[in-house]
């Protein structure tokens, strides 16, 4: 039994405007004649505000008040909870509760307060639960099932904003095919609502490891791109040029495409981490190799358009673009962006061994080519050389 009020619009740190959405008018339990309801609630919720509850317990019961928040990464995050016990019937009573919020909600991000929640919605709820002591012993089958399931907590599937688009090493031969990844909408309705709102004002992060054997033999090759259901390029389109630099293109909310070039040639035969952060009109690129990071940024003329459930993502080439010649390591996608990317080269031993094997293979090819040239020059090799 519960009653809830929702505060759906963020105004400033610690301040929320009230829009009342009561679950029922009285929340009366006719069988036990017990109920709980808000006698008064503030129009604006700030730290230190109070709510007045009206309740009736027909027997021993527990009552509680909670405030849950919805952020970009999580829903139903409880930021305040107060409970109290009623051990005997007392008739209809009132109880005043003082609301206190944690610093992560009250204050803006600063040097001393870095873990700040970007709250979108607040829900104020109250509940009542009977605590009757059962005097009868449970049957043996009930006791057995209780022992089997003791400690087992049924949990809803947790939907992560961080997704692994690629979890295994991938060899790319420079041809017109790659790995396809399709993303599904979140099951959670609040997360899906946030995702839809972010389509025209996206905030997403893509992080990947690549190992190049050579630059593109054509003008441009595809590293990563989105093909929408209309068979057009979405956001982002990441390409490698024939001079070794990157070309990054995005589809814009007001129509049309726009691209920028990062004038930094990527090295060959070394692992490179490519991080692309998208936020509305801004794109921030970071390239890391040999423990050095090379950042770059670009501002588009209007917001990028990113619907990650429309069509599919392609890692490597497709029928429209040839892929790179090299290898991919793991690849992560943060649906709502992230402040910090935790993405080390993994499995490091295997991938570093792959790089060493590739170097040895190139050395063997060079030795074989040199030997053939020497033999040909000495006229010991037949004119027909399969």
One Martini backbone bead per residue (centre of mass of N, CA, C, O) as a GRO file, in nm:
protein
  386
    1UNK     BB    1   0.095   0.037   0.025
    2UNK     BB    2   0.067   0.355  -0.155
    3UNK     BB    3   0.214   0.686  -0.212
    4UNK     BB    4   0.271   0.925  -0.488
    5UNK     BB    5   0.509   1.173  -0.595
    6UNK     BB    6   0.605   1.386  -0.870
    7UNK     BB    7   0.935   1.531  -0.985
    8UNK     BB    8   1.011   1.600  -1.325
    9UNK     BB    9   1.175   1.888  -1.290
   10UNK     BB   10   1.473   2.041  -1.331
   11UNK     BB   11   1.629   2.330  -1.183
   12UNK     BB   12   1.834   2.275  -0.933
   13UNK     BB   13   2.035   2.209  -0.694
   14UNK     BB   14   1.792   2.070  -0.475
   15UNK     BB   15   1.555   2.163  -0.687
   16UNK     BB   16   1.192   2.099  -0.715
   17UNK     BB   17   0.909   2.066  -0.902
   18UNK     BB   18   0.572   2.014  -0.848
   19UNK     BB   19   0.389   1.717  -0.961
   20UNK     BB   20   0.091   1.576  -0.893
   21UNK     BB   21   0.071   1.198  -0.857
   22UNK     BB   22  -0.159   1.020  -0.732
   23UNK     BB   23  -0.249   0.690  -0.680
   24UNK     BB   24  -0.454   0.786  -0.453
   25UNK     BB   25  -0.665   0.926  -0.223
   26UNK     BB   26  -0.628   0.704   0.042
   27UNK     BB   27  -0.531   0.413   0.072
   28UNK     BB   28  -0.748   0.191   0.168
   29UNK     BB   29  -0.774  -0.087   0.391
   30UNK     BB   30  -1.059  -0.260   0.452
   31UNK     BB   31  -0.960  -0.520   0.607
   32UNK     BB   32  -0.765  -0.335   0.822
   33UNK     BB   33  -0.799  -0.024   0.840
   34UNK     BB   34  -0.547   0.073   0.664
   35UNK     BB   35  -0.339   0.375   0.616
   36UNK     BB   36  -0.175   0.605   0.379
   37UNK     BB   37  -0.105   0.967   0.363
   38UNK     BB   38  -0.085   1.287   0.236
   39UNK     BB   39  -0.146   1.583   0.396
   40UNK     BB   40   0.137   1.714   0.301
   41UNK     BB   41   0.313   1.894   0.032
   42UNK     BB   42   0.548   2.046  -0.128
   43UNK     BB   43   0.606   2.241  -0.408
   44UNK     BB   44   0.906   2.245  -0.298
   45UNK     BB   45   1.205   2.058  -0.306
   46UNK     BB   46   1.422   2.063  -0.028
   47UNK     BB   47   1.656   2.071   0.185
   48UNK     BB   48   1.448   2.048   0.482
   49UNK     BB   49   1.189   1.960   0.409
   50UNK     BB   50   0.839   1.878   0.467
   51UNK     BB   51   0.621   1.604   0.556
   52UNK     BB   52   0.275   1.499   0.592
   53UNK     BB   53   0.131   1.223   0.760
   54UNK     BB   54  -0.149   0.995   0.729
   55UNK     BB   55  -0.251   0.733   0.963
   56UNK     BB   56  -0.339   0.370   1.004
   57UNK     BB   57  -0.319   0.109   1.254
   58UNK     BB   58  -0.451  -0.219   1.335
   59UNK     BB   59  -0.146  -0.290   1.394
   60UNK     BB   60   0.139  -0.402   1.350
   61UNK     BB   61   0.374  -0.171   1.186
   62UNK     BB   62   0.529  -0.036   0.890
   63UNK     BB   63   0.674   0.277   0.799
   64UNK     BB   64   0.738   0.488   0.497
   65UNK     BB   65   0.985   0.705   0.334
   66UNK     BB   66   1.065   0.803  -0.009
   67UNK     BB   67   1.333   0.898  -0.245
   68UNK     BB   68   1.343   0.886  -0.597
   69UNK     BB   69   1.569   0.867  -0.878
   70UNK     BB   70   1.642   0.996  -1.213
   71UNK     BB   71   1.890   0.921  -1.439
   72UNK     BB   72   2.090   0.856  -1.708
   73UNK     BB   73   2.188   0.560  -1.570
   74UNK     BB   74   1.936   0.559  -1.357
   75UNK     BB   75   1.670   0.402  -1.177
   76UNK     BB   76   1.535   0.410  -0.874
   77UNK     BB   77   1.713   0.599  -0.685
   78UNK     BB   78   1.776   0.602  -0.355
   79UNK     BB   79   1.814   0.915  -0.147
   80UNK     BB   80   1.568   0.850   0.059
   81UNK     BB   81   1.501   0.715   0.404
   82UNK     BB   82   1.212   0.641   0.622
   83UNK     BB   83   1.143   0.459   0.929
   84UNK     BB   84   0.866   0.311   1.128
   85UNK     BB   85   0.713   0.184   1.427
   86UNK     BB   86   0.404   0.005   1.509
   87UNK     BB   87   0.291  -0.192   1.793
   88UNK     BB   88   0.006  -0.038   1.822
   89UNK     BB   89  -0.290   0.075   1.822
   90UNK     BB   90  -0.377   0.452   1.770
   91UNK     BB   91  -0.503   0.543   1.533
   92UNK     BB   92  -0.525   0.839   1.394
   93UNK     BB   93  -0.230   0.980   1.253
   94UNK     BB   94   0.062   1.189   1.256
   95UNK     BB   95   0.365   1.255   1.047
   96UNK     BB   96   0.683   1.405   1.045
   97UNK     BB   97   0.917   1.463   0.767
   98UNK     BB   98   1.258   1.503   0.708
   99UNK     BB   99   1.438   1.611   0.433
  100UNK     BB  100   1.742   1.446   0.310
  101UNK     BB  101   2.020   1.510   0.103
  102UNK     BB  102   2.277   1.439  -0.075
  103UNK     BB  103   2.555   1.589  -0.217
  104UNK     BB  104   2.504   1.469  -0.512
  105UNK     BB  105   2.233   1.661  -0.528
  106UNK     BB  106   2.293   1.952  -0.407
  107UNK     BB  107   2.558   1.982  -0.579
  108UNK     BB  108   2.791   2.080  -0.776
  109UNK     BB  109   3.047   2.039  -0.966
  110UNK     BB  110   3.375   1.986  -0.820
  111UNK     BB  111   3.673   1.939  -0.672
  112UNK     BB  112   3.511   1.822  -0.398
  113UNK     BB  113   3.253   1.735  -0.605
  114UNK     BB  114   3.240   1.474  -0.841
  115UNK     BB  115   2.985   1.301  -0.744
  116UNK     BB  116   2.726   1.371  -0.958
  117UNK     BB  117   2.380   1.392  -0.997
  118UNK     BB  118   2.165   1.386  -1.283
  119UNK     BB  119   1.859   1.492  -1.223
  120UNK     BB  120   1.525   1.441  -1.358
  121UNK     BB  121   1.369   1.273  -1.132
  122UNK     BB  122   1.114   1.270  -0.867
  123UNK     BB  123   1.001   1.041  -0.602
  124UNK     BB  124   0.736   1.046  -0.364
  125UNK     BB  125   0.698   0.800  -0.102
  126UNK     BB  126   0.458   0.576   0.063
  127UNK     BB  127   0.435   0.313   0.326
  128UNK     BB  128   0.273  -0.002   0.432
  129UNK     BB  129   0.342  -0.267   0.684
  130UNK     BB  130   0.275  -0.561   0.812
  131UNK     BB  131   0.381  -0.726   1.149
  132UNK     BB  132   0.266  -0.998   1.188
  133UNK     BB  133   0.257  -1.270   1.408
  134UNK     BB  134   0.291  -1.600   1.346
  135UNK     BB  135   0.181  -1.891   1.529
  136UNK     BB  136   0.205  -2.077   1.303
  137UNK     BB  137   0.338  -2.347   1.155
  138UNK     BB  138   0.493  -2.447   0.897
  139UNK     BB  139   0.519  -2.655   0.664
  140UNK     BB  140   0.745  -2.866   0.533
  141UNK     BB  141   0.746  -2.761   0.234
  142UNK     BB  142   0.786  -2.465   0.313
  143UNK     BB  143   1.054  -2.500   0.465
  144UNK     BB  144   1.211  -2.619   0.229
  145UNK     BB  145   1.180  -2.377   0.032
  146UNK     BB  146   1.308  -2.173   0.223
  147UNK     BB  147   1.591  -2.306   0.236
  148UNK     BB  148   1.652  -2.300  -0.066
  149UNK     BB  149   1.585  -1.966  -0.093
  150UNK     BB  150   1.787  -1.874   0.096
  151UNK     BB  151   1.955  -1.585  -0.028
  152UNK     BB  152   1.768  -1.557  -0.271
  153UNK     BB  153   1.756  -1.296  -0.513
  154UNK     BB  154   1.531  -1.146  -0.701
  155UNK     BB  155   1.622  -1.008  -1.017
  156UNK     BB  156   1.639  -0.776  -1.230
  157UNK     BB  157   1.741  -0.683  -1.517
  158UNK     BB  158   2.036  -0.522  -1.586
  159UNK     BB  159   2.092  -0.218  -1.751
  160UNK     BB  160   2.351  -0.122  -1.944
  161UNK     BB  161   2.527   0.156  -2.076
  162UNK     BB  162   2.750  -0.053  -2.118
  163UNK     BB  163   2.888  -0.184  -2.424
  164UNK     BB  164   2.986  -0.476  -2.609
  165UNK     BB  165   3.074  -0.490  -2.945
  166UNK     BB  166   3.370  -0.619  -2.876
  167UNK     BB  167   3.538  -0.932  -2.734
  168UNK     BB  168   3.728  -0.993  -2.986
  169UNK     BB  169   3.945  -1.062  -3.210
  170UNK     BB  170   3.985  -0.886  -3.534
  171UNK     BB  171   4.021  -0.952  -3.871
  172UNK     BB  172   4.116  -0.723  -4.135
  173UNK     BB  173   4.138  -0.739  -4.506
  174UNK     BB  174   4.002  -0.491  -4.679
  175UNK     BB  175   3.715  -0.564  -4.725
  176UNK     BB  176   3.345  -0.586  -4.782
  177UNK     BB  177   3.353  -0.665  -4.457
  178UNK     BB  178   3.193  -0.736  -4.130
  179UNK     BB  179   3.063  -0.649  -3.819
  180UNK     BB  180   2.742  -0.685  -3.676
  181UNK     BB  181   2.543  -0.445  -3.475
  182UNK     BB  182   2.251  -0.471  -3.268
  183UNK     BB  183   2.038  -0.254  -3.095
  184UNK     BB  184   1.833  -0.239  -2.818
  185UNK     BB  185   1.595  -0.131  -2.645
  186UNK     BB  186   1.508  -0.057  -2.351
  187UNK     BB  187   1.304  -0.194  -2.112
  188UNK     BB  188   1.314   0.048  -1.961
  189UNK     BB  189   1.115   0.322  -1.978
  190UNK     BB  190   1.304   0.547  -1.877
  191UNK     BB  191   1.546   0.482  -2.061
  192UNK     BB  192   1.389   0.507  -2.327
  193UNK     BB  193   1.313   0.802  -2.289
  194UNK     BB  194   1.604   0.908  -2.277
  195UNK     BB  195   1.693   0.801  -2.554
  196UNK     BB  196   1.488   0.963  -2.724
  197UNK     BB  197   1.581   1.244  -2.625
  198UNK     BB  198   1.892   1.189  -2.738
  199UNK     BB  199   1.875   1.184  -3.050
  200UNK     BB  200   1.893   1.521  -3.086
  201UNK     BB  201   2.091   1.504  -2.805
  202UNK     BB  202   2.364   1.358  -2.781
  203UNK     BB  203   2.535   1.113  -2.544
  204UNK     BB  204   2.832   0.954  -2.647
  205UNK     BB  205   3.060   0.657  -2.642
  206UNK     BB  206   3.362   0.549  -2.817
  207UNK     BB  207   3.571   0.246  -2.782
  208UNK     BB  208   3.890   0.142  -2.936
  209UNK     BB  209   4.097  -0.113  -3.085
  210UNK     BB  210   4.381  -0.077  -3.314
  211UNK     BB  211   4.564  -0.244  -3.598
  212UNK     BB  212   4.789  -0.139  -3.841
  213UNK     BB  213   4.935  -0.235  -4.153
  214UNK     BB  214   4.788  -0.008  -4.331
  215UNK     BB  215   4.686   0.210  -4.526
  216UNK     BB  216   4.476   0.318  -4.742
  217UNK     BB  217   4.442   0.228  -5.085
  218UNK     BB  218   4.234   0.426  -5.081
  219UNK     BB  219   4.088   0.707  -4.990
  220UNK     BB  220   3.877   0.527  -4.812
  221UNK     BB  221   3.811   0.362  -4.496
  222UNK     BB  222   3.642   0.153  -4.277
  223UNK     BB  223   3.596   0.128  -3.923
  224UNK     BB  224   3.312   0.282  -3.853
  225UNK     BB  225   2.945   0.232  -3.886
  226UNK     BB  226   2.616   0.349  -3.974
  227UNK     BB  227   2.318   0.176  -4.079
  228UNK     BB  228   2.022   0.244  -4.167
  229UNK     BB  229   1.701   0.158  -4.266
  230UNK     BB  230   1.764   0.361  -4.530
  231UNK     BB  231   2.065   0.319  -4.627
  232UNK     BB  232   2.222   0.523  -4.442
  233UNK     BB  233   2.426   0.730  -4.282
  234UNK     BB  234   2.511   0.777  -3.967
  235UNK     BB  235   2.608   0.789  -3.626
  236UNK     BB  236   2.911   0.730  -3.685
  237UNK     BB  237   3.180   0.798  -3.933
  238UNK     BB  238   3.478   0.604  -3.955
  239UNK     BB  239   3.784   0.694  -4.124
  240UNK     BB  240   4.051   0.595  -4.341
  241UNK     BB  241   4.313   0.720  -4.502
  242UNK     BB  242   4.587   0.737  -4.734
  243UNK     BB  243   4.748   0.922  -4.494
  244UNK     BB  244   4.640   0.815  -4.185
  245UNK     BB  245   4.391   0.966  -4.127
  246UNK     BB  246   4.089   1.097  -3.997
  247UNK     BB  247   3.732   1.058  -4.076
  248UNK     BB  248   3.447   1.235  -3.938
  249UNK     BB  249   3.099   1.157  -3.948
  250UNK     BB  250   2.772   1.329  -3.936
  251UNK     BB  251   2.438   1.337  -3.860
  252UNK     BB  252   2.195   1.581  -3.869
  253UNK     BB  253   1.905   1.708  -3.743
  254UNK     BB  254   1.861   1.924  -3.998
  255UNK     BB  255   2.031   1.782  -4.194
  256UNK     BB  256   2.272   1.624  -4.317
  257UNK     BB  257   2.630   1.633  -4.349
  258UNK     BB  258   2.935   1.615  -4.139
  259UNK     BB  259   3.297   1.674  -4.147
  260UNK     BB  260   3.621   1.571  -4.012
  261UNK     BB  261   3.981   1.613  -3.983
  262UNK     BB  262   4.259   1.436  -3.857
  263UNK     BB  263   4.594   1.568  -3.852
  264UNK     BB  264   4.690   1.244  -3.777
  265UNK     BB  265   4.899   1.002  -3.823
  266UNK     BB  266   4.885   0.672  -3.805
  267UNK     BB  267   5.034   0.412  -3.687
  268UNK     BB  268   5.213   0.124  -3.745
  269UNK     BB  269   5.228  -0.159  -3.565
  270UNK     BB  270   5.017  -0.054  -3.335
  271UNK     BB  271   4.837   0.011  -3.062
  272UNK     BB  272   4.515   0.181  -3.077
  273UNK     BB  273   4.325   0.423  -2.907
  274UNK     BB  274   3.980   0.504  -2.976
  275UNK     BB  275   3.812   0.808  -2.877
  276UNK     BB  276   3.456   0.897  -2.892
  277UNK     BB  277   3.286   1.201  -2.812
  278UNK     BB  278   2.936   1.276  -2.785
  279UNK     BB  279   2.785   1.624  -2.768
  280UNK     BB  280   2.569   1.726  -2.968
  281UNK     BB  281   2.799   1.942  -3.132
  282UNK     BB  282   3.028   1.766  -3.003
  283UNK     BB  283   3.364   1.638  -3.082
  284UNK     BB  284   3.579   1.401  -2.916
  285UNK     BB  285   3.921   1.314  -2.972
  286UNK     BB  286   4.124   1.014  -2.884
  287UNK     BB  287   4.470   0.923  -2.922
  288UNK     BB  288   4.643   0.614  -2.825
  289UNK     BB  289   5.008   0.569  -2.800
  290UNK     BB  290   5.278   0.504  -2.624
  291UNK     BB  291   5.155   0.675  -2.375
  292UNK     BB  292   5.003   0.871  -2.582
  293UNK     BB  293   4.795   1.166  -2.624
  294UNK     BB  294   4.566   1.281  -2.899
  295UNK     BB  295   4.377   1.551  -2.921
  296UNK     BB  296   4.039   1.638  -3.047
  297UNK     BB  297   3.809   1.888  -3.192
  298UNK     BB  298   3.451   1.949  -3.277
  299UNK     BB  299   3.201   2.173  -3.430
  300UNK     BB  300   2.892   2.167  -3.521
  301UNK     BB  301   2.625   2.347  -3.653
  302UNK     BB  302   2.457   2.107  -3.522
  303UNK     BB  303   2.302   1.860  -3.409
  304UNK     BB  304   2.326   1.543  -3.369
  305UNK     BB  305   2.218   1.223  -3.505
  306UNK     BB  306   2.127   0.947  -3.266
  307UNK     BB  307   2.009   0.614  -3.347
  308UNK     BB  308   2.103   0.302  -3.216
  309UNK     BB  309   1.828   0.134  -3.333
  310UNK     BB  310   1.890   0.218  -3.625
  311UNK     BB  311   1.972  -0.046  -3.757
  312UNK     BB  312   2.337  -0.066  -3.782
  313UNK     BB  313   2.651  -0.168  -3.691
  314UNK     BB  314   2.990  -0.143  -3.835
  315UNK     BB  315   3.280  -0.349  -3.831
  316UNK     BB  316   3.421  -0.223  -4.094
  317UNK     BB  317   3.305  -0.342  -4.372
  318UNK     BB  318   3.102  -0.310  -4.674
  319UNK     BB  319   2.922  -0.259  -4.964
  320UNK     BB  320   3.028   0.059  -4.946
  321UNK     BB  321   3.292  -0.033  -4.780
  322UNK     BB  322   3.608  -0.072  -4.708
  323UNK     BB  323   3.830  -0.195  -4.505
  324UNK     BB  324   4.078  -0.255  -4.310
  325UNK     BB  325   4.425  -0.334  -4.245
  326UNK     BB  326   4.393  -0.548  -3.961
  327UNK     BB  327   4.302  -0.493  -3.616
  328UNK     BB  328   4.079  -0.578  -3.350
  329UNK     BB  329   3.973  -0.513  -3.054
  330UNK     BB  330   3.806  -0.395  -2.827
  331UNK     BB  331   3.455  -0.266  -2.786
  332UNK     BB  332   3.290   0.035  -2.670
  333UNK     BB  333   2.953   0.146  -2.556
  334UNK     BB  334   2.808   0.459  -2.447
  335UNK     BB  335   2.489   0.559  -2.448
  336UNK     BB  336   2.531   0.817  -2.215
  337UNK     BB  337   2.804   0.826  -2.161
  338UNK     BB  338   3.128   0.939  -2.012
  339UNK     BB  339   3.381   1.052  -1.794
  340UNK     BB  340   3.514   0.753  -1.783
  341UNK     BB  341   3.747   0.537  -1.940
  342UNK     BB  342   3.747   0.173  -1.913
  343UNK     BB  343   4.005   0.061  -2.152
  344UNK     BB  344   4.186  -0.201  -2.186
  345UNK     BB  345   4.398  -0.416  -2.312
  346UNK     BB  346   4.202  -0.710  -2.421
  347UNK     BB  347   4.402  -0.950  -2.425
  348UNK     BB  348   4.721  -0.856  -2.391
  349UNK     BB  349   4.896  -1.103  -2.455
  350UNK     BB  350   4.758  -1.178  -2.721
  351UNK     BB  351   4.783  -0.901  -2.872
  352UNK     BB  352   5.090  -0.870  -2.844
  353UNK     BB  353   5.148  -1.141  -2.983
  354UNK     BB  354   5.023  -1.058  -3.251
  355UNK     BB  355   5.222  -0.831  -3.312
  356UNK     BB  356   5.477  -1.009  -3.309
  357UNK     BB  357   5.387  -1.203  -3.532
  358UNK     BB  358   5.361  -0.987  -3.752
  359UNK     BB  359   5.658  -0.902  -3.749
  360UNK     BB  360   5.776  -1.181  -3.818
  361UNK     BB  361   5.625  -1.212  -4.085
  362UNK     BB  362   5.753  -0.966  -4.224
  363UNK     BB  363   6.046  -1.066  -4.202
  364UNK     BB  364   6.006  -1.326  -4.370
  365UNK     BB  365   5.917  -1.186  -4.628
  366UNK     BB  366   6.177  -1.022  -4.668
  367UNK     BB  367   6.370  -1.262  -4.679
  368UNK     BB  368   6.237  -1.404  -4.919
  369UNK     BB  369   6.267  -1.171  -5.120
  370UNK     BB  370   6.575  -1.147  -5.102
  371UNK     BB  371   6.641  -1.435  -5.187
  372UNK     BB  372   6.506  -1.428  -5.468
  373UNK     BB  373   6.680  -1.200  -5.580
  374UNK     BB  374   6.954  -1.343  -5.551
  375UNK     BB  375   6.888  -1.594  -5.721
  376UNK     BB  376   6.812  -1.446  -5.978
  377UNK     BB  377   7.088  -1.300  -6.011
  378UNK     BB  378   7.238  -1.602  -6.022
  379UNK     BB  379   7.064  -1.799  -6.215
  380UNK     BB  380   6.901  -2.035  -6.025
  381UNK     BB  381   6.625  -1.948  -6.129
  382UNK     BB  382   6.358  -2.010  -6.275
  383UNK     BB  383   6.152  -1.839  -6.488
  384UNK     BB  384   5.949  -2.018  -6.345
  385UNK     BB  385   5.745  -1.870  -6.073
  386UNK     BB  386   5.511  -1.980  -5.847
   0.00000   0.00000   0.00000
